[in-house]
Amino acid sequence: MSSLKQDADPAHQEDPRSRGTGSLVLGVLAAAAFGCPFLPEALPPLVRYFPLYLVLPLGICAVVWGLPDLWRAWGTEDSSPVRARTGVLLGALAVLAPLVWLFFYFGAG
C-alpha cells in the first residue's frame, strides 16, 4: 500500500484534539518532581530526592515533544494547541528553575 493511500485513510490520521498530550504529561511530571523534597521525612531519601535528577530531562523532553505539535497547529483552525502550549510552558519552567537556582546559589557565594 502506498504512503499516499495510508495518509488518506481516516483510521491512520491523528486526532487534532490529542496533540500535545505527551508534552503535557512530561511537563506535569517535571513540575511535580520539584515537590518531592517536601514529602514527609519518614520516606526514604531516594524517594524524596531522586526525582530532582529527572527534572531537567523531563523538562527538555516536554519542550522537544511539544514544539512540533505547536508548529503543526499554527495554521489549522480545527486543533486546539492548549495541551502542547501548557506542556512547553511547564517544560521550560522545569528547565529554567534549576538554572536560576544555580545562578543565585553560586552567584551569592
N, CA, C and O atoms as CSV, one atom per row, in Angstrom:
chain,resi,resn,atom,element,x,y,z
A,1,MET,N,N,0.846,-1.163,0.000
A,1,MET,CA,C,0.000,0.000,0.000
A,1,MET,C,C,0.897,1.234,0.000
A,1,MET,O,O,1.873,1.288,0.749
A,2,SER,N,N,0.589,2.188,-0.800
A,2,SER,CA,C,1.429,3.379,-0.891
A,2,SER,C,C,1.193,4.289,0.303
A,2,SER,O,O,0.169,4.207,0.982
A,3,SER,N,N,2.167,5.160,0.541
A,3,SER,CA,C,2.038,6.068,1.681
A,3,SER,C,C,0.935,7.089,1.442
A,3,SER,O,O,0.359,7.611,2.397
A,4,LEU,N,N,0.632,7.380,0.177
A,4,LEU,CA,C,-0.433,8.325,-0.125
A,4,LEU,C,C,-1.785,7.762,0.296
A,4,LEU,O,O,-2.633,8.489,0.812
A,5,LYS,N,N,-1.983,6.453,0.071
A,5,LYS,CA,C,-3.230,5.818,0.477
A,5,LYS,C,C,-3.331,5.733,1.990
A,5,LYS,O,O,-4.423,5.866,2.541
A,6,GLN,N,N,-2.220,5.516,2.670
A,6,GLN,CA,C,-2.249,5.437,4.121
A,6,GLN,C,C,-2.599,6.783,4.734
A,6,GLN,O,O,-3.314,6.836,5.734
A,7,ASP,N,N,-2.108,7.869,4.152
A,7,ASP,CA,C,-2.414,9.187,4.684
A,7,ASP,C,C,-3.866,9.548,4.467
A,7,ASP,O,O,-4.446,10.271,5.277
A,8,ALA,N,N,-4.473,9.060,3.388
A,8,ALA,CA,C,-5.860,9.387,3.102
A,8,ALA,C,C,-6.827,8.544,3.930
A,8,ALA,O,O,-8.001,8.891,4.059
A,9,ASP,N,N,-6.338,7.442,4.489
A,9,ASP,CA,C,-7.184,6.566,5.283
A,9,ASP,C,C,-7.502,7.231,6.623
A,9,ASP,O,O,-6.574,7.579,7.354
A,10,PRO,N,N,-8.784,7.423,6.974
A,10,PRO,CA,C,-9.115,8.107,8.226
A,10,PRO,C,C,-8.696,7.341,9.480
A,10,PRO,O,O,-8.566,7.938,10.549
A,11,ALA,N,N,-8.483,6.039,9.367
A,11,ALA,CA,C,-8.071,5.263,10.532
A,11,ALA,C,C,-6.639,5.577,10.943
A,11,ALA,O,O,-6.263,5.357,12.094
A,12,HIS,N,N,-5.831,6.092,10.005
A,12,HIS,CA,C,-4.426,6.373,10.287
A,12,HIS,C,C,-4.178,7.840,10.616
A,12,HIS,O,O,-3.039,8.223,10.881
A,13,GLN,N,N,-5.201,8.653,10.606
A,13,GLN,CA,C,-4.994,10.065,10.886
A,13,GLN,C,C,-5.064,10.327,12.381
A,13,GLN,O,O,-5.808,9.681,13.120
A,14,GLU,N,N,-4.262,11.299,12.799
A,14,GLU,CA,C,-4.190,11.663,14.211
A,14,GLU,C,C,-5.342,12.596,14.572
A,14,GLU,O,O,-5.718,13.470,13.790
A,15,ASP,N,N,-5.885,12.403,15.740
A,15,ASP,CA,C,-6.940,13.282,16.233
A,15,ASP,C,C,-6.304,14.615,16.632
A,15,ASP,O,O,-5.411,14.623,17.480
A,16,PRO,N,N,-6.725,15.731,16.059
A,16,PRO,CA,C,-6.091,17.010,16.381
A,16,PRO,C,C,-6.275,17.426,17.834
A,16,PRO,O,O,-5.496,18.224,18.355
A,17,ARG,N,N,-7.299,16.891,18.489
A,17,ARG,CA,C,-7.513,17.250,19.884
A,17,ARG,C,C,-6.523,16.576,20.820
A,17,ARG,O,O,-6.365,17.016,21.960
A,18,SER,N,N,-5.849,15.516,20.368
A,18,SER,CA,C,-4.915,14.796,21.231
A,18,SER,C,C,-3.486,15.300,21.087
A,18,SER,O,O,-2.577,14.754,21.711
A,19,ARG,N,N,-3.274,16.317,20.288
A,19,ARG,CA,C,-1.918,16.840,20.115
A,19,ARG,C,C,-1.441,17.484,21.403
A,19,ARG,O,O,-2.183,18.211,22.064
A,20,GLY,N,N,-0.205,17.209,21.744
A,20,GLY,CA,C,0.399,17.819,22.911
A,20,GLY,C,C,0.171,17.074,24.208
A,20,GLY,O,O,0.601,17.546,25.261
A,21,THR,N,N,-0.487,15.933,24.173
A,21,THR,CA,C,-0.750,15.198,25.406
A,21,THR,C,C,0.546,14.670,26.019
A,21,THR,O,O,0.716,14.723,27.237
A,22,GLY,N,N,1.442,14.172,25.208
A,22,GLY,CA,C,2.732,13.692,25.717
A,22,GLY,C,C,3.544,14.805,26.345
A,22,GLY,O,O,4.162,14.622,27.394
A,23,SER,N,N,3.539,15.949,25.704
A,23,SER,CA,C,4.250,17.097,26.243
A,23,SER,C,C,3.643,17.545,27.564
A,23,SER,O,O,4.364,17.894,28.499
A,24,LEU,N,N,2.332,17.535,27.639
A,24,LEU,CA,C,1.660,17.930,28.876
A,24,LEU,C,C,1.994,16.971,30.013
A,24,LEU,O,O,2.258,17.410,31.132
A,25,VAL,N,N,1.986,15.684,29.743
A,25,VAL,CA,C,2.292,14.689,30.775
A,25,VAL,C,C,3.730,14.857,31.267
A,25,VAL,O,O,3.981,14.825,32.472
A,26,LEU,N,N,4.671,15.035,30.342
A,26,LEU,CA,C,6.066,15.215,30.738
A,26,LEU,C,C,6.269,16.515,31.506
A,26,LEU,O,O,7.042,16.551,32.463
A,27,GLY,N,N,5.589,17.578,31.102
A,27,GLY,CA,C,5.701,18.850,31.812
A,27,GLY,C,C,5.141,18.772,33.215
A,27,GLY,O,O,5.718,19.332,34.147
A,28,VAL,N,N,4.011,18.077,33.379
A,28,VAL,CA,C,3.427,17.918,34.713
A,28,VAL,C,C,4.342,17.064,35.592
A,28,VAL,O,O,4.513,17.363,36.774
A,29,LEU,N,N,4.928,16.012,35.034
A,29,LEU,CA,C,5.855,15.183,35.814
A,29,LEU,C,C,7.088,15.971,36.231
A,29,LEU,O,O,7.569,15.825,37.354
A,30,ALA,N,N,7.600,16.805,35.335
A,30,ALA,CA,C,8.767,17.626,35.670
A,30,ALA,C,C,8.427,18.628,36.762
A,30,ALA,O,O,9.227,18.855,37.670
A,31,ALA,N,N,7.251,19.225,36.681
A,31,ALA,CA,C,6.848,20.187,37.711
A,31,ALA,C,C,6.572,19.484,39.035
A,31,ALA,O,O,6.861,20.037,40.097
A,32,ALA,N,N,6.019,18.281,38.990
A,32,ALA,CA,C,5.724,17.542,40.223
A,32,ALA,C,C,7.002,17.070,40.910
A,32,ALA,O,O,7.021,16.892,42.127
A,33,ALA,N,N,8.056,16.869,40.145
A,33,ALA,CA,C,9.315,16.424,40.741
A,33,ALA,C,C,9.907,17.493,41.655
A,33,ALA,O,O,10.680,17.179,42.560
A,34,PHE,N,N,9.545,18.755,41.422
A,34,PHE,CA,C,10.019,19.817,42.311
A,34,PHE,C,C,9.462,19.664,43.722
A,34,PHE,O,O,10.108,20.068,44.689
A,35,GLY,N,N,8.294,19.097,43.847
A,35,GLY,CA,C,7.659,18.978,45.154
A,35,GLY,C,C,8.097,17.776,45.966
A,35,GLY,O,O,7.739,17.670,47.139
A,36,CYS,N,N,8.853,16.878,45.385
A,36,CYS,CA,C,9.242,15.661,46.101
A,36,CYS,C,C,10.068,15.911,47.366
A,36,CYS,O,O,9.883,15.177,48.337
A,37,PRO,N,N,10.966,16.901,47.416
A,37,PRO,CA,C,11.690,17.129,48.681
A,37,PRO,C,C,10.782,17.572,49.828
A,37,PRO,O,O,11.177,17.491,50.992
A,38,PHE,N,N,9.587,18.032,49.517
A,38,PHE,CA,C,8.652,18.470,50.553
A,38,PHE,C,C,7.753,17.347,51.053
A,38,PHE,O,O,6.853,17.588,51.856
A,39,LEU,N,N,7.987,16.122,50.586
A,39,LEU,CA,C,7.246,14.972,51.091
A,39,LEU,C,C,7.642,14.716,52.543
A,39,LEU,O,O,8.667,15.229,52.993
A,40,PRO,N,N,6.860,13.939,53.282
A,40,PRO,CA,C,7.200,13.689,54.698
A,40,PRO,C,C,8.588,13.079,54.863
A,40,PRO,O,O,9.055,12.310,54.022
A,41,GLU,N,N,9.226,13.440,55.957
A,41,GLU,CA,C,10.596,12.982,56.197
A,41,GLU,C,C,10.673,11.495,56.523
A,41,GLU,O,O,11.767,10.930,56.543
A,42,ALA,N,N,9.552,10.859,56.775
A,42,ALA,CA,C,9.548,9.425,57.056
A,42,ALA,C,C,9.885,8.605,55.808
A,42,ALA,O,O,10.302,7.451,55.913
A,43,LEU,N,N,9.707,9.195,54.647
A,43,LEU,CA,C,10.042,8.493,53.411
A,43,LEU,C,C,11.550,8.440,53.229
A,43,LEU,O,O,12.261,9.330,53.695
A,44,PRO,N,N,12.044,7.409,52.557
A,44,PRO,CA,C,13.493,7.321,52.347
A,44,PRO,C,C,13.990,8.459,51.451
A,44,PRO,O,O,13.237,8.978,50.628
A,45,PRO,N,N,15.249,8.843,51.612
A,45,PRO,CA,C,15.802,9.933,50.807
A,45,PRO,C,C,15.760,9.657,49.304
A,45,PRO,O,O,15.671,10.590,48.506
A,46,LEU,N,N,15.825,8.403,48.920
A,46,LEU,CA,C,15.763,8.075,47.496
A,46,LEU,C,C,14.435,8.514,46.891
A,46,LEU,O,O,14.394,8.994,45.759
A,47,VAL,N,N,13.359,8.350,47.639
A,47,VAL,CA,C,12.036,8.745,47.160
A,47,VAL,C,C,11.901,10.262,47.165
A,47,VAL,O,O,11.242,10.828,46.292
A,48,ARG,N,N,12.512,10.918,48.129
A,48,ARG,CA,C,12.355,12.364,48.260
A,48,ARG,C,C,13.260,13.152,47.321
A,48,ARG,O,O,12.858,14.215,46.848
A,49,TYR,N,N,14.464,12.670,47.034
A,49,TYR,CA,C,15.423,13.490,46.291
A,49,TYR,C,C,15.788,12.964,44.908
A,49,TYR,O,O,16.295,13.732,44.090
A,50,PHE,N,N,15.554,11.700,44.616
A,50,PHE,CA,C,15.894,11.179,43.288
A,50,PHE,C,C,15.116,11.853,42.158
A,50,PHE,O,O,15.700,12.087,41.100
A,51,PRO,N,N,13.823,12.180,42.322
A,51,PRO,CA,C,13.116,12.841,41.215
A,51,PRO,C,C,13.701,14.187,40.815
A,51,PRO,O,O,13.430,14.661,39.711
A,52,LEU,N,N,14.490,14.816,41.672
A,52,LEU,CA,C,15.119,16.077,41.293
A,52,LEU,C,C,16.109,15.890,40.145
A,52,LEU,O,O,16.341,16.812,39.363
A,53,TYR,N,N,16.692,14.694,40.046
A,53,TYR,CA,C,17.603,14.414,38.936
A,53,TYR,C,C,16.859,14.270,37.610
A,53,TYR,O,O,17.469,14.361,36.545
A,54,LEU,N,N,15.559,14.048,37.668
A,54,LEU,CA,C,14.771,13.851,36.460
A,54,LEU,C,C,14.126,15.138,35.948
A,54,LEU,O,O,13.510,15.132,34.882
A,55,VAL,N,N,14.256,16.240,36.685
A,55,VAL,CA,C,13.579,17.479,36.309
A,55,VAL,C,C,14.081,17.981,34.962
A,55,VAL,O,O,13.271,18.259,34.079
A,56,LEU,N,N,15.378,18.105,34.780
A,56,LEU,CA,C,15.915,18.619,33.514
A,56,LEU,C,C,15.596,17.716,32.323
A,56,LEU,O,O,15.136,18.219,31.299
A,57,PRO,N,N,15.822,16.390,32.415
A,57,PRO,CA,C,15.472,15.559,31.254
A,57,PRO,C,C,13.986,15.585,30.913
A,57,PRO,O,O,13.621,15.627,29.739
A,58,LEU,N,N,13.131,15.561,31.928
A,58,LEU,CA,C,11.692,15.605,31.654
A,58,LEU,C,C,11.293,16.952,31.060
A,58,LEU,O,O,10.461,17.008,30.155
A,59,GLY,N,N,11.870,18.020,31.554
A,59,GLY,CA,C,11.557,19.344,31.017
A,59,GLY,C,C,12.010,19.505,29.582
A,59,GLY,O,O,11.287,20.069,28.761
A,60,ILE,N,N,13.202,19.013,29.271
A,60,ILE,CA,C,13.710,19.094,27.897
A,60,ILE,C,C,12.840,18.262,26.963
A,60,ILE,O,O,12.521,18.697,25.856
A,61,CYS,N,N,12.458,17.072,27.402
A,61,CYS,CA,C,11.586,16.229,26.570
A,61,CYS,C,C,10.212,16.871,26.362
A,61,CYS,O,O,9.636,16.761,25.280
A,62,ALA,N,N,9.692,17.529,27.376
A,62,ALA,CA,C,8.394,18.193,27.231
A,62,ALA,C,C,8.467,19.299,26.189
A,62,ALA,O,O,7.540,19.464,25.396
A,63,VAL,N,N,9.548,20.052,26.182
A,63,VAL,CA,C,9.706,21.122,25.191
A,63,VAL,C,C,9.899,20.538,23.795
A,63,VAL,O,O,9.300,21.008,22.828
A,64,VAL,N,N,10.735,19.516,23.701
A,64,VAL,CA,C,11.029,18.916,22.385
A,64,VAL,C,C,9.803,18.242,21.799
A,64,VAL,O,O,9.604,18.297,20.586
A,65,TRP,N,N,8.975,17.611,22.613
A,65,TRP,CA,C,7.768,16.959,22.102
A,65,TRP,C,C,6.634,17.931,21.852
A,65,TRP,O,O,5.765,17.663,21.022
A,66,GLY,N,N,6.623,19.053,22.552
A,66,GLY,CA,C,5.518,19.991,22.410
A,66,GLY,C,C,5.668,20.968,21.260
A,66,GLY,O,O,4.670,21.359,20.655
A,67,LEU,N,N,6.890,21.370,20.944
A,67,LEU,CA,C,7.085,22.366,19.881
A,67,LEU,C,C,6.597,21.899,18.510
A,67,LEU,O,O,5.952,22.688,17.819
A,68,PRO,N,N,6.863,20.668,18.075
A,68,PRO,CA,C,6.308,20.253,16.774
A,68,PRO,C,C,4.781,20.261,16.738
A,68,PRO,O,O,4.184,20.576,15.709
A,69,ASP,N,N,4.158,19.919,17.851
A,69,ASP,CA,C,2.692,19.969,17.901
A,69,ASP,C,C,2.188,21.401,17.809
A,69,ASP,O,O,1.156,21.660,17.190
A,70,LEU,N,N,2.906,22.323,18.420
A,70,LEU,CA,C,2.527,23.734,18.300
A,70,LEU,C,C,2.689,24.224,16.867
A,70,LEU,O,O,1.838,24.953,16.358
A,71,TRP,N,N,3.773,23.827,16.220
A,71,TRP,CA,C,4.014,24.249,14.832
A,71,TRP,C,C,2.973,23.664,13.885
A,71,TRP,O,O,2.539,24.326,12.942
A,72,ARG,N,N,2.570,22.407,14.143
A,72,ARG,CA,C,1.542,21.791,13.297
A,72,ARG,C,C,0.189,22.472,13.474
A,72,ARG,O,O,-0.584,22.563,12.520
A,73,ALA,N,N,-0.101,22.941,14.659
A,73,ALA,CA,C,-1.395,23.559,14.943
A,73,ALA,C,C,-1.412,25.040,14.586
A,73,ALA,O,O,-2.449,25.690,14.725
A,74,TRP,N,N,-0.300,25.583,14.135
A,74,TRP,CA,C,-0.194,27.016,13.868
A,74,TRP,C,C,-1.205,27.489,12.829
A,74,TRP,O,O,-1.892,28.483,13.061
A,75,GLY,N,N,-1.314,26.815,11.705
A,75,GLY,CA,C,-2.171,27.281,10.631
A,75,GLY,C,C,-3.543,26.648,10.579
A,75,GLY,O,O,-4.369,27.048,9.758
A,76,THR,N,N,-3.810,25.679,11.424
A,76,THR,CA,C,-5.096,24.994,11.360
A,76,THR,C,C,-6.057,25.585,12.375
A,76,THR,O,O,-5.657,26.057,13.439
A,77,GLU,N,N,-7.319,25.548,12.023
A,77,GLU,CA,C,-8.344,26.081,12.919
A,77,GLU,C,C,-9.051,24.976,13.700
A,77,GLU,O,O,-9.733,25.253,14.687
A,78,ASP,N,N,-8.891,23.731,13.266
A,78,ASP,CA,C,-9.631,22.644,13.903
A,78,ASP,C,C,-8.925,22.083,15.130
A,78,ASP,O,O,-9.506,21.268,15.847
A,79,SER,N,N,-7.704,22.491,15.388
A,79,SER,CA,C,-6.995,21.939,16.535
A,79,SER,C,C,-6.795,23.010,17.600
A,79,SER,O,O,-6.697,24.201,17.306
A,80,SER,N,N,-6.740,22.558,18.816
A,80,SER,CA,C,-6.514,23.447,19.945
A,80,SER,C,C,-5.176,23.076,20.574
A,80,SER,O,O,-5.054,22.000,21.160
A,81,PRO,N,N,-4.176,23.937,20.467
A,81,PRO,CA,C,-2.845,23.582,20.965
A,81,PRO,C,C,-2.655,23.870,22.454
A,81,PRO,O,O,-1.534,24.129,22.894
A,82,VAL,N,N,-3.726,23.828,23.227
A,82,VAL,CA,C,-3.627,24.183,24.651
A,82,VAL,C,C,-2.742,23.189,25.390
A,82,VAL,O,O,-1.914,23.596,26.205
A,83,ARG,N,N,-2.897,21.909,25.126
A,83,ARG,CA,C,-2.083,20.902,25.811
A,83,ARG,C,C,-0.609,21.058,25.465
A,83,ARG,O,O,0.248,21.009,26.347
A,84,ALA,N,N,-0.317,21.244,24.189
A,84,ALA,CA,C,1.074,21.406,23.780
A,84,ALA,C,C,1.664,22.684,24.358
A,84,ALA,O,O,2.815,22.694,24.796
A,85,ARG,N,N,0.883,23.762,24.363
A,85,ARG,CA,C,1.367,25.032,24.901
A,85,ARG,C,C,1.631,24.914,26.399
A,85,ARG,O,O,2.634,25.434,26.889
A,86,THR,N,N,0.752,24.241,27.129
A,86,THR,CA,C,0.941,24.062,28.567
A,86,THR,C,C,2.140,23.166,28.849
A,86,THR,O,O,2.904,23.428,29.778
A,87,GLY,N,N,2.313,22.112,28.057
A,87,GLY,CA,C,3.460,21.225,28.237
A,87,GLY,C,C,4.774,21.930,27.969
A,87,GLY,O,O,5.747,21.729,28.696
A,88,VAL,N,N,4.813,22.757,26.927
A,88,VAL,CA,C,6.034,23.501,26.622
A,88,VAL,C,C,6.316,24.508,27.737
A,88,VAL,O,O,7.468,24.681,28.134
A,89,LEU,N,N,5.294,25.164,28.237
A,89,LEU,CA,C,5.484,26.134,29.316
A,89,LEU,C,C,6.004,25.460,30.583
A,89,LEU,O,O,6.959,25.942,31.192
A,90,LEU,N,N,5.388,24.352,30.984
A,90,LEU,CA,C,5.859,23.637,32.176
A,90,LEU,C,C,7.261,23.076,31.975
A,90,LEU,O,O,8.075,23.094,32.898
A,91,GLY,N,N,7.547,22.579,30.777
A,91,GLY,CA,C,8.886,22.071,30.491
A,91,GLY,C,C,9.934,23.172,30.526
A,91,GLY,O,O,11.035,22.970,31.038
A,92,ALA,N,N,9.595,24.337,29.981
A,92,ALA,CA,C,10.541,25.455,30.005
A,92,ALA,C,C,10.783,25.929,31.438
A,92,ALA,O,O,11.913,26.258,31.801
A,93,LEU,N,N,9.732,25.964,32.247
A,93,LEU,CA,C,9.910,26.329,33.655
A,93,LEU,C,C,10.746,25.293,34.395
A,93,LEU,O,O,11.548,25.641,35.262
A,94,ALA,N,N,10.562,24.029,34.056
A,94,ALA,CA,C,11.338,22.968,34.695
A,94,ALA,C,C,12.804,23.029,34.296
A,94,ALA,O,O,13.667,22.603,35.063
A,95,VAL,N,N,13.097,23.545,33.122
A,95,VAL,CA,C,14.488,23.692,32.693
A,95,VAL,C,C,15.096,24.960,33.294
A,95,VAL,O,O,16.251,24.949,33.720
A,96,LEU,N,N,14.340,26.033,33.329
A,96,LEU,CA,C,14.881,27.313,33.793
A,96,LEU,C,C,15.002,27.414,35.313
A,96,LEU,O,O,15.926,28.061,35.805
A,97,ALA,N,N,14.109,26.802,36.059
A,97,ALA,CA,C,14.132,26.936,37.523
A,97,ALA,C,C,15.434,26.418,38.143
A,97,ALA,O,O,16.005,27.121,38.977
A,98,PRO,N,N,15.933,25.235,37.786
A,98,PRO,CA,C,17.216,24.809,38.366
A,98,PRO,C,C,18.385,25.692,37.928
A,98,PRO,O,O,19.328,25.904,38.689
A,99,LEU,N,N,18.317,26.200,36.709
A,99,LEU,CA,C,19.393,27.077,36.253
A,99,LEU,C,C,19.396,28.397,37.012
A,99,LEU,O,O,20.461,28.912,37.350
A,100,VAL,N,N,18.223,28.947,37.283
A,100,VAL,CA,C,18.125,30.177,38.079
A,100,VAL,C,C,18.593,29.907,39.501
A,100,VAL,O,O,19.292,30.732,40.088
A,101,TRP,N,N,18.216,28.762,40.060
A,101,TRP,CA,C,18.640,28.425,41.412
A,101,TRP,C,C,20.166,28.311,41.479
A,101,TRP,O,O,20.782,28.817,42.417
A,102,LEU,N,N,20.774,27.656,40.498
A,102,LEU,CA,C,22.241,27.538,40.473
A,102,LEU,C,C,22.903,28.896,40.315
A,102,LEU,O,O,23.937,29.152,40.931
A,103,PHE,N,N,22.332,29.760,39.510
A,103,PHE,CA,C,22.882,31.091,39.320
A,103,PHE,C,C,22.900,31.863,40.633
A,103,PHE,O,O,23.906,32.489,40.967
A,104,PHE,N,N,21.806,31.827,41.378
A,104,PHE,CA,C,21.753,32.540,42.645
A,104,PHE,C,C,22.611,31.849,43.710
A,104,PHE,O,O,23.191,32.512,44.570
A,105,TYR,N,N,22.688,30.530,43.652
A,105,TYR,CA,C,23.474,29.792,44.647
A,105,TYR,C,C,24.971,30.102,44.498
A,105,TYR,O,O,25.655,30.402,45.477
A,106,PHE,N,N,25.462,30.026,43.261
A,106,PHE,CA,C,26.892,30.276,43.045
A,106,PHE,C,C,27.207,31.763,42.928
A,106,PHE,O,O,28.339,32.176,43.180
A,107,GLY,N,N,26.236,32.558,42.555
A,107,GLY,CA,C,26.458,33.998,42.447
A,107,GLY,C,C,26.499,34.685,43.804
A,107,GLY,O,O,27.188,35.691,43.970
A,108,ALA,N,N,25.764,34.147,44.778
A,108,ALA,CA,C,25.713,34.770,46.088
A,108,ALA,C,C,26.935,34.394,46.933
A,108,ALA,O,O,27.254,35.086,47.900
A,109,GLY,N,N,27.608,33.320,46.579
A,109,GLY,CA,C,28.744,32.825,47.369
A,109,GLY,C,C,29.986,33.473,47.005
A,109,GLY,O,O,31.033,33.168,47.577
